[in-house]
Amino acid sequence: MHRNKWIKLVLASSLAVGAWVGTASAQEITGQKGTGASTLSKGISVSQGQLNGAAKQGDNWLHTHGNYDQTRFYPGKQINTGNVKNLRPKFTFQTEVLESMETAPIVVDGVMYMTTSFNHIYALDAVTGKEFWHYKHKMGPITTFCCGPNNRGVAIEGGRVFMGTLDARLVALDAKTGKVEWDVEIADPEKGYSETMAPTVVDGKVLIGTNGGEYGIRGFVKAFDVETGYLIWTFYTIPEKGHEGVWAENDATGRNMHRDIAAEKAQLARDSNFYQTLGGGVWMNPAVDLKSRTIFFVVGNPSPDLYGAERPGDNLYTDSLVAVDLDTGHYRWHYQYIAHDVWDLDAVSPPILVDVKDKSGKTIPGVIHGGKTGHVYVHNRETGELIRFSDAMIPQENMWVLPTAAGARMLPGANGGVEWSPMAVNPELNMAYALNLHQPMTYHVEASKYPGGKLWLGGAFKVIGDEKQWGRLAAVNYNTGKMEWKFDTAEPLIGGALATAGGLVFYGEGNGLFRALDAKSGKLLWEHNCGAGANAMPVSYAVGGKQYVAMGCGGNNQLDFKRGNSMVVYGLPD
């Protein structure tokens, strides 16, 4: 079915797509042991020192976003603005899962670990694509998830790889064989919890948040022991007390959100015990500041998405950037972008740690985030203070009109702006590169009580079928907030960006185009159509002194881009 028609008829909310309850199909859940046509003969081991220094080397891609700062910046220059026109496919690896692909492969000493929807992991030769082993997670009887059966990748430490699963488990596998070493429950999938994010491993801890903001969960970030899977600490993104906040009237940019504060306070006086179902999922990896022992992550929307009468107050810490202690999980600070969100414009794209200029022009440690609102927000890393926000990267209209039963039109639509799509940073240019969507929508509200772990939107957001949709890769100078250049695309953009020291920005489109732009000017320098939606997160690495770029081409469930099952790896001619 044509994508726009499909969205209009089925996507009463984009988040309703792929909201499955029940067992996954037999093909995807059979088998748990590592299998493959060949054997990985060498041992794999990644030290904490290697993880700490990932940003300064170009051989391996050790984190989902390249390093603990999450810059998605590759320091190699072999592929550059002068020769990228010669880039060509080196191999295409086809998985057995024909479904949405959002993974960022991890590459260690010439071995690639990639995931697919329904929690498959493949270990491959990163030069030839030869399969070493293949793990298929045996799904439990209940999987309840939003936006497709995606998985965004593994984490690696020591000789293990770690993956979160759709049935809300965390598994640790032997990196050499694919054999399961331990398997623990993160949360109860019957209550709406699931996992699509990649974990982050640091100093003996596996960090992972949770999906489920559309199902009335209580969000969290948890830390598990790498050796045993034992739970070390939990930080709840919904506090038991104080979730009403400060009754903010304006958003982070100073615009009034049209709240009826008196009515909310009256409702809170009648019932303040809804914190267990207030949402606040954490979709993407935290950034890690090893010096200050702090992690930084963004928190998703409150539940229900659009019907705010069930949840009076600011709904902390939803739609917020949050900092907590790495070792204890204790709260340090937060900054809320949208209080009492009734538009599903939650914070999803992962934060990035980079030095920024403060309001006086002094260079300080900063943390930046690309919002669904279409702004890049720049913060003081120590205090959380908002230093500046960028120009609007996409059109904004009627912000913040309240949803109505008949439907109220507002831009951006509920997908953004910047969706879960991770930005990339070129610190040499002080530039952040953000993938944006333009999808005009109407917001519809409907009274709705908690349905017990089932989809809970409190209305719908509907794509306006006769209005044009498109995408924009925006380059923002985070020291000024100015959009330095923009590159518009025929399709809304969802996926990841990759910046390199070779002066390039790589990204993909739903029509299958994988492209490289000039990081300074935005000029298109190279493209290749990989045959299905290029909506994963590109990475780069080197083996034997040769640089490669890898992109998953499996399409996207949320926007119904063409499905595929391929990891395509590119390099220069030999």
C-alpha positions as CSV (number, residue, x, y, z in Angstrom):
1,M,0.0,0.0,0.0
2,H,1.2,3.5,-0.7
3,R,3.0,4.9,2.4
4,N,0.8,8.0,2.8
5,K,-2.4,6.1,2.5
6,W,-1.1,3.4,4.9
7,I,-0.2,6.0,7.4
8,K,-3.6,7.8,7.1
9,L,-5.6,4.6,7.5
10,V,-3.6,2.6,9.9
11,L,-1.4,5.2,11.6
12,A,-4.0,6.9,13.7
13,S,-0.9,7.4,15.7
14,S,2.5,6.7,14.2
15,L,3.2,5.0,17.6
16,A,0.4,2.5,17.1
17,V,2.3,1.0,14.2
18,G,3.8,-2.4,15.2
19,A,2.2,-2.3,18.7
20,W,2.1,-6.1,18.9
21,V,0.8,-8.1,21.8
22,G,1.4,-11.9,21.7
23,T,4.1,-14.2,20.4
24,A,6.4,-13.4,17.6
25,S,6.2,-15.7,14.5
26,A,7.9,-19.1,14.7
27,Q,10.6,-18.1,12.2
28,E,12.0,-15.4,14.5
29,I,11.9,-17.2,17.8
30,T,13.2,-20.7,17.0
31,G,16.6,-21.6,18.3
32,Q,18.9,-20.0,20.9
33,K,22.3,-21.3,20.2
34,G,24.9,-19.6,18.1
35,T,25.0,-21.2,14.6
36,G,26.9,-20.4,11.4
37,A,28.6,-21.8,8.4
38,S,32.1,-21.0,9.8
39,T,33.8,-20.5,13.1
40,L,35.3,-17.4,14.7
41,S,38.7,-18.8,15.5
42,K,40.1,-15.9,17.5
43,G,39.0,-14.7,20.9
44,I,37.4,-11.3,21.2
45,S,38.1,-9.1,24.2
46,V,37.5,-5.4,24.6
47,S,39.0,-3.7,27.7
48,Q,37.6,-0.7,29.6
49,G,40.6,1.2,28.4
50,Q,39.7,0.6,24.8
51,L,36.1,1.7,25.4
52,N,37.4,4.9,27.1
53,G,39.7,5.7,24.2
54,A,37.3,4.8,21.4
55,A,37.1,8.3,20.1
56,K,40.8,8.5,19.4
57,Q,41.2,5.5,17.2
58,G,39.9,4.5,13.8
59,D,40.2,0.7,13.6
60,N,37.1,-0.2,15.7
61,W,33.6,1.0,16.2
62,L,33.1,0.1,19.9
63,H,30.0,2.1,20.9
64,T,26.6,2.5,19.3
65,H,27.5,6.2,18.7
66,G,31.2,5.8,18.4
67,N,32.3,6.8,21.9
68,Y,31.0,7.7,25.4
69,D,30.5,11.3,24.2
70,Q,28.2,9.9,21.5
71,T,29.6,12.3,18.8
72,R,29.3,9.8,15.9
73,F,32.5,11.3,14.7
74,Y,35.0,9.0,13.0
75,P,38.6,10.3,13.1
76,G,39.8,8.6,9.9
77,K,40.5,10.6,6.7
78,Q,41.2,7.9,4.2
79,I,37.7,8.4,2.7
80,N,37.4,12.1,2.2
81,T,35.7,14.8,0.1
82,G,38.2,14.3,-2.7
83,N,37.8,10.5,-3.2
84,V,34.3,9.7,-1.8
85,K,33.0,9.7,-5.4
86,N,34.9,6.4,-5.8
87,L,33.1,4.7,-2.9
88,R,31.6,1.4,-3.9
89,P,30.0,-1.7,-2.2
90,K,32.5,-4.2,-1.0
91,F,29.9,-6.7,0.2
92,T,26.2,-7.1,1.1
93,F,25.2,-9.4,3.9
94,Q,21.6,-10.5,3.8
95,T,19.9,-11.6,7.0
96,E,16.9,-13.9,7.3
97,V,14.8,-11.1,8.8
98,L,12.9,-9.0,6.3
99,E,11.9,-6.1,8.5
100,S,12.7,-2.6,9.8
101,M,16.5,-2.2,10.5
102,E,17.8,0.5,12.8
103,T,21.0,-1.1,14.1
104,A,24.5,0.4,14.5
105,P,26.9,-2.5,14.1
106,I,29.8,-2.9,16.5
107,V,33.2,-3.7,14.9
108,V,36.1,-5.2,16.8
109,D,39.4,-6.4,15.3
110,G,37.7,-7.1,12.0
111,V,34.6,-8.7,13.4
112,M,31.2,-7.1,13.0
113,Y,28.3,-7.6,15.4
114,M,25.0,-6.5,13.9
115,T,21.4,-7.0,15.0
116,T,18.0,-7.2,13.3
117,S,14.4,-6.8,14.2
118,F,13.2,-9.6,16.5
119,N,16.5,-9.8,18.2
120,H,18.8,-11.7,15.9
121,I,22.6,-11.1,16.2
122,Y,25.0,-11.9,13.5
123,A,28.8,-12.1,13.9
124,L,30.5,-11.4,10.5
125,D,33.9,-10.9,9.0
126,A,33.9,-7.1,8.6
127,V,35.8,-7.2,5.3
128,T,34.1,-10.1,3.4
129,G,30.8,-10.5,5.1
130,K,31.4,-14.2,6.0
131,E,29.1,-15.3,8.8
132,F,30.7,-16.7,12.0
133,W,27.6,-17.2,14.1
134,H,24.0,-16.3,14.3
135,Y,21.9,-16.0,17.5
136,K,18.1,-16.0,17.5
137,H,16.6,-14.9,20.8
138,K,13.8,-17.2,21.9
139,M,11.0,-14.7,22.6
140,G,8.7,-15.1,25.6
141,P,4.9,-15.4,25.3
142,I,4.3,-11.7,25.6
143,T,5.8,-8.9,23.5
144,T,4.2,-5.5,23.7
145,F,6.0,-2.8,21.7
146,C,5.6,0.4,19.7
147,C,6.9,1.4,16.3
148,G,8.1,-1.9,15.0
149,P,10.1,-4.9,16.3
150,N,13.4,-3.0,16.0
151,N,16.7,-3.5,17.7
152,R,19.4,-0.8,17.6
153,G,22.4,-2.9,18.4
154,V,24.6,-4.6,21.0
155,A,27.2,-3.3,23.5
156,I,30.5,-5.1,24.0
157,E,32.9,-5.5,26.9
158,G,35.5,-8.1,27.8
159,G,34.5,-11.2,25.8
160,R,30.7,-10.6,25.9
161,V,28.1,-8.8,23.8
162,F,24.9,-7.5,25.4
163,M,21.5,-7.0,23.9
164,G,18.1,-5.9,25.1
165,T,15.1,-7.8,23.8
166,L,11.5,-7.1,22.8
167,D,10.3,-9.2,25.7
168,A,12.1,-6.9,28.1
169,R,15.2,-9.0,28.9
170,L,18.9,-8.4,28.9
171,V,21.1,-11.1,27.4
172,A,24.9,-11.6,27.5
173,L,26.5,-13.7,24.9
174,D,30.0,-15.1,24.4
175,A,31.5,-12.8,21.7
176,K,33.4,-15.7,20.1
177,T,30.6,-18.4,20.0
178,G,27.3,-16.6,20.4
179,K,26.5,-18.9,23.4
180,V,24.2,-17.3,26.1
181,E,26.1,-16.6,29.3
182,W,23.3,-15.0,31.3
183,D,19.7,-13.8,30.6
184,V,17.7,-11.6,33.0
185,E,14.4,-9.8,33.0
186,I,14.6,-6.0,32.9
187,A,10.8,-5.5,33.5
188,D,7.5,-7.2,33.0
189,P,6.4,-7.2,29.3
190,E,2.8,-7.7,30.3
191,K,2.8,-4.2,31.8
192,G,4.0,-2.8,28.4
193,Y,7.7,-2.8,28.8
194,S,10.0,-3.7,25.9
195,E,13.5,-3.0,24.7
196,T,14.7,-1.7,21.3
197,M,17.7,0.4,22.5
198,A,21.3,-0.7,22.5
199,P,22.8,-1.0,26.0
200,T,25.9,0.9,27.1
201,V,28.7,-0.8,29.1
202,V,30.9,1.2,31.4
203,D,33.0,0.2,34.4
204,G,31.4,-3.1,35.0
205,K,27.8,-1.9,34.5
206,V,25.4,-2.5,31.6
207,L,23.2,0.5,31.3
208,I,19.8,0.3,29.7
209,G,16.5,2.2,29.7
210,T,13.1,1.1,28.6
211,N,10.4,1.5,26.0
212,G,6.7,1.6,26.9
213,G,5.7,5.3,27.2
214,E,2.6,4.4,25.1
215,Y,1.5,1.7,27.5
216,G,1.4,3.4,30.9
217,I,4.7,2.1,32.3
218,R,7.0,3.8,34.8
219,G,10.2,4.6,33.0
220,F,13.7,4.0,34.2
221,V,17.4,3.5,33.5
222,K,18.9,0.4,35.2
223,A,22.5,-0.7,35.7
224,F,23.3,-4.4,35.7
225,D,26.5,-6.2,36.6
226,V,28.4,-7.3,33.5
227,E,29.5,-10.6,35.0
228,T,26.3,-11.8,36.6
229,G,23.4,-9.7,35.3
230,Y,22.7,-8.7,38.9
231,L,20.8,-5.4,39.2
232,I,23.0,-2.7,40.7
233,W,20.8,0.4,40.7
234,T,17.6,1.8,39.2
235,F,16.8,5.5,38.5
236,Y,13.1,6.0,37.9
237,T,12.3,8.7,35.3
238,I,9.0,9.3,37.1
239,P,9.6,10.3,40.8
240,E,7.1,9.0,43.3
241,K,6.8,12.5,44.8
242,G,7.4,15.8,43.1
243,H,6.3,14.7,39.6
244,E,4.0,17.7,39.4
245,G,7.1,20.0,39.1
246,V,6.9,23.8,39.1
247,W,3.7,24.2,37.0
248,A,5.7,25.6,34.1
249,E,3.6,27.8,31.7
250,N,6.2,28.1,28.9
251,D,8.4,25.6,27.0
252,A,12.1,25.8,26.8
253,T,12.0,28.5,24.1
254,G,9.7,30.7,26.2
255,R,6.4,30.0,24.3
256,N,3.2,29.6,26.3
257,M,1.8,26.1,26.3
258,H,-1.8,27.1,27.0
259,R,-2.1,25.0,30.2
260,D,-5.1,25.3,32.5
261,I,-3.0,25.3,35.7
262,A,-6.0,25.7,38.0
263,A,-7.8,22.7,36.6
264,E,-4.6,20.6,36.8
265,K,-4.1,21.5,40.5
266,A,-7.6,20.7,41.3
267,Q,-7.3,17.3,39.6
268,L,-4.0,16.6,41.4
269,A,-5.7,17.3,44.7
270,R,-8.2,14.6,43.9
271,D,-5.5,12.1,42.8
272,S,-1.7,12.3,42.9
273,N,-1.0,8.5,42.9
274,F,-0.5,8.0,39.2
275,Y,3.2,7.9,39.0
276,Q,3.4,4.2,38.3
277,T,1.7,4.7,34.9
278,L,3.1,8.1,33.9
279,G,5.3,6.8,31.1
280,G,8.8,8.4,30.6
281,G,10.5,5.7,28.5
282,V,14.2,6.1,27.7
283,W,14.7,5.1,24.1
284,M,18.4,5.7,23.4
285,N,21.8,5.4,24.9
286,P,23.1,7.6,27.7
287,A,26.2,9.7,27.2
288,V,28.9,9.1,29.8
289,D,31.3,11.6,31.3
290,L,33.9,9.5,33.0
291,K,35.6,12.5,34.6
292,S,32.6,13.6,36.5
293,R,31.1,10.1,36.8
294,T,27.8,11.3,35.3
295,I,25.5,9.9,32.7
296,F,23.2,12.0,30.6
297,F,20.0,10.7,28.9
298,V,16.7,12.0,27.5
299,V,13.3,10.9,28.6
300,G,10.3,10.3,26.4
301,N,6.6,11.3,26.6
302,P,4.1,10.9,29.5
303,S,1.2,8.4,29.4
304,P,-1.3,8.8,28.0
305,D,0.3,10.6,25.1
306,L,-2.4,13.2,24.4
307,Y,-5.0,13.1,27.2
308,G,-3.4,15.3,29.9
309,A,-6.3,15.3,32.3
310,E,-5.2,11.9,33.6
311,R,-1.8,13.3,34.7
312,P,-1.9,16.8,36.0
313,G,1.4,18.6,36.6
314,D,4.6,19.0,34.7
315,N,5.0,15.1,34.7
316,L,8.7,15.0,35.6
317,Y,11.0,13.8,34.2
318,T,9.3,13.3,30.9
319,D,10.5,15.3,27.9
320,S,13.6,16.1,29.8
321,L,17.4,15.9,29.7
322,V,18.5,14.1,32.9
323,A,21.9,13.7,34.6
324,V,22.5,11.0,37.2
325,D,25.5,9.6,39.1
326,L,27.1,6.7,37.1
327,D,28.0,4.7,40.2
328,T,24.9,5.1,42.3
329,G,22.1,6.2,40.0
330,H,21.4,9.2,42.2
331,Y,19.8,12.3,40.7
332,R,22.1,15.3,39.8
333,W,20.0,17.6,37.6
334,H,17.3,17.7,34.9
335,Y,16.1,20.2,32.3
336,Q,12.5,19.8,31.0
337,Y,11.8,21.0,27.5
338,I,8.1,20.5,27.4
339,A,6.0,20.3,30.6
340,H,2.8,18.3,30.6
341,D,3.3,17.3,27.0
342,V,0.1,16.6,25.1
343,W,1.7,16.5,21.6
344,D,4.1,13.5,21.9
345,L,7.0,15.8,21.1
346,D,9.2,13.9,23.6
347,A,13.0,13.9,23.9
348,V,14.4,10.9,22.0
349,S,17.5,11.6,20.1
350,P,20.5,10.8,22.3
351,P,22.5,13.6,23.9
352,I,26.0,14.4,22.9
353,L,28.9,15.6,25.0
354,V,31.0,18.3,23.4
355,D,32.8,21.5,24.5
356,V,30.6,24.6,23.8
357,K,30.8,28.3,24.2
358,D,28.6,29.7,27.0
359,K,26.7,33.0,26.9
360,S,29.9,35.0,27.7
361,G,31.9,33.2,25.0
362,K,33.9,31.0,27.4
363,T,34.5,27.4,26.3
364,I,32.9,24.9,28.8
365,P,31.9,21.3,28.8
366,G,28.5,21.1,27.2
367,V,25.7,18.6,26.4
368,I,23.5,19.0,23.3
369,H,20.2,17.4,22.2
370,G,18.2,17.5,19.0
371,G,14.5,17.8,19.8
372,K,11.3,16.7,18.0
373,T,10.5,20.4,18.2
374,G,13.1,21.0,15.5
375,H,15.6,22.8,17.8
376,V,19.1,21.8,18.9
377,Y,19.4,22.6,22.6
378,V,22.8,23.5,24.1
379,H,23.4,23.0,27.9
380,N,26.0,23.5,30.6
381,R,27.1,20.0,31.4
382,E,27.7,20.7,35.0
383,T,24.4,22.5,35.9
384,G,22.0,21.7,33.1
385,E,21.5,25.4,32.4
386,L,20.1,26.0,28.9
387,I,22.7,28.2,27.2
388,R,20.9,28.5,23.8
389,F,18.6,26.8,21.4
390,S,19.1,26.7,17.7
391,D,17.1,28.2,14.9
392,A,14.1,26.1,14.0
393,M,15.3,23.5,11.6
394,I,11.9,22.8,10.1
395,P,8.6,24.7,9.9
396,Q,6.7,25.4,13.1
397,E,3.0,26.4,13.1
398,N,0.4,26.9,15.8
399,M,2.7,25.9,18.6
400,W,1.3,25.0,21.2
401,V,-2.3,24.6,20.1
402,L,-4.2,22.1,22.3
403,P,-5.5,18.9,20.8
404,T,-9.2,18.7,20.2
405,A,-11.7,16.0,19.5
406,A,-12.1,17.1,15.9
407,G,-8.3,17.6,15.5
408,A,-6.0,20.6,15.8
409,R,-3.3,21.2,13.2
410,M,0.2,21.9,14.5
411,L,3.7,21.7,13.2
412,P,5.9,19.8,13.8
413,G,3.9,16.6,13.8
414,A,4.4,14.0,16.5
415,N,7.4,12.3,14.7
416,G,9.4,15.5,14.8
417,G,11.7,17.4,14.1
418,V,14.4,15.0,15.2
419,E,12.9,11.6,16.1
420,W,15.1,8.9,17.7
421,S,17.6,9.7,15.0
422,P,21.1,10.4,16.5
423,M,22.9,13.5,15.5
424,A,26.5,13.5,14.5
425,V,29.0,16.2,15.5
426,N,32.2,17.5,13.8
427,P,34.0,19.2,16.7
428,E,36.5,20.7,14.3
429,L,33.7,22.7,12.7
430,N,31.6,23.2,15.9
431,M,28.7,21.6,13.9
432,A,25.9,19.2,14.7
433,Y,24.1,17.4,11.9
434,A,20.5,16.5,12.5
435,L,18.0,14.4,10.5
436,N,14.6,16.1,10.5
437,L,11.1,15.1,9.4
438,H,8.3,17.4,8.1
439,Q,5.0,15.6,8.5
440,P,2.0,17.9,8.9
441,M,-0.4,16.3,11.4
442,T,-3.6,17.0,13.4
443,Y,-3.8,16.2,17.1
444,H,-7.0,14.6,18.4
445,V,-7.8,14.1,22.1
446,E,-10.0,11.5,23.7
447,A,-10.7,10.7,27.4
448,S,-9.1,7.5,28.3
449,K,-8.4,5.6,31.5
450,Y,-5.4,3.3,32.1
451,P,-6.1,0.1,30.1
452,G,-3.7,-2.2,32.0
453,G,-0.5,-2.5,29.9
454,K,-2.3,-2.0,26.6
455,L,-1.7,0.9,24.1
456,W,-2.8,4.1,25.8
457,L,-2.7,7.2,23.6
458,G,-5.7,9.2,24.8
459,G,-6.4,10.2,21.2
460,A,-4.5,10.1,18.0
461,F,-2.2,12.2,15.8
462,K,-3.0,11.9,12.1
463,V,-0.9,12.6,9.1
464,I,-2.6,15.1,6.7
465,G,-2.7,13.1,3.6
466,D,-2.8,15.9,1.0
467,E,0.1,17.9,2.5
468,K,3.6,17.3,1.3
469,Q,6.0,15.4,3.5
470,W,9.8,15.8,3.3
471,G,13.1,15.6,5.2
472,R,15.9,17.9,6.0
473,L,19.5,17.3,7.1
474,A,20.4,20.5,9.0
475,A,23.9,21.6,10.0
476,V,23.8,23.7,13.2
477,N,26.6,25.6,14.7
478,Y,26.1,24.8,18.4
479,N,28.2,27.8,19.5
480,T,25.8,30.3,17.8
481,G,22.6,28.3,17.3
482,K,22.6,29.2,13.6
483,M,21.6,26.7,10.9
484,E,24.7,27.0,8.6
485,W,23.2,24.9,5.8
486,K,20.4,22.5,5.0
487,F,19.9,19.7,2.6
488,D,16.3,18.8,1.8
489,T,15.1,15.4,0.8
490,A,12.1,13.9,-0.8
491,E,11.4,11.6,2.1
492,P,11.1,12.4,5.8
493,L,14.4,11.5,7.5
494,I,14.7,8.8,10.2
495,G,18.0,7.0,11.1
496,G,21.4,8.2,12.1
497,A,24.1,10.5,10.9
498,L,27.9,9.9,10.7
499,A,30.5,12.7,10.5
500,T,34.1,12.0,9.7
501,A,37.5,13.8,9.8
502,G,37.5,13.4,6.0
503,G,35.1,16.3,5.9
504,L,32.0,14.1,5.2
505,V,28.5,13.5,6.6
506,F,26.9,10.2,5.8
507,Y,23.1,9.5,6.1
508,G,20.4,7.5,4.5
509,E,16.9,7.9,3.2
510,G,13.7,5.8,3.0
511,N,14.0,5.5,-0.8
512,G,17.2,3.5,-0.4
513,L,19.7,6.3,-1.1
514,F,22.8,6.3,1.1
515,R,24.5,9.6,0.7
516,A,27.7,11.6,1.6
517,L,27.6,15.4,1.9
518,D,30.4,17.9,2.3
519,A,30.4,18.7,6.0
520,K,31.2,22.4,5.5
521,S,28.8,23.2,2.7
522,G,26.2,20.4,2.5
523,K,27.0,19.7,-1.2
524,L,26.1,16.2,-2.3
525,L,29.3,14.3,-3.2
526,W,28.2,10.7,-3.5
527,E,25.2,8.4,-3.3
528,H,24.3,4.7,-3.8
529,N,20.9,3.1,-3.7
530,C,21.0,0.0,-1.5
531,G,17.6,-1.3,-2.5
532,A,15.6,-0.8,0.7
533,G,15.1,2.0,3.2
534,A,18.5,3.2,4.5
535,N,17.2,4.0,7.9
536,A,19.8,2.5,10.2
537,M,22.8,4.2,11.8
538,P,26.0,4.3,9.7
539,V,29.4,3.5,11.2
540,S,33.0,3.5,9.9
541,Y,36.0,1.4,10.8
542,A,39.3,0.2,9.3
543,V,40.8,-3.3,8.8
544,G,44.3,-3.8,7.4
545,G,44.7,-0.1,6.9
546,K,41.6,0.3,4.7
547,Q,38.6,2.3,5.8
548,Y,35.0,1.0,5.4
549,V,31.6,2.5,5.9
550,A,28.6,0.3,6.8
551,M,24.9,1.0,6.5
552,G,21.9,-1.2,7.4
553,C,19.2,-1.2,4.7
554,G,16.1,-2.7,6.0
555,G,13.6,0.1,5.8
556,N,11.5,1.5,8.6
557,N,8.3,0.3,10.2
558,Q,7.3,3.6,11.8
559,L,7.3,5.4,8.4
560,D,6.6,2.3,6.3
561,F,9.7,2.7,4.2
562,K,10.6,-0.3,1.9
563,R,11.7,-3.3,3.9
564,G,14.9,-5.1,3.3
565,N,17.4,-7.4,5.1
566,S,20.9,-6.2,4.1
567,M,24.0,-4.7,5.7
568,V,25.9,-3.0,3.0
569,V,29.6,-2.2,3.5
570,Y,31.4,0.3,1.3
571,G,35.1,1.0,0.6
572,L,37.4,2.6,-2.0
573,P,38.7,0.6,-4.9
574,D,41.6,-1.7,-4.1
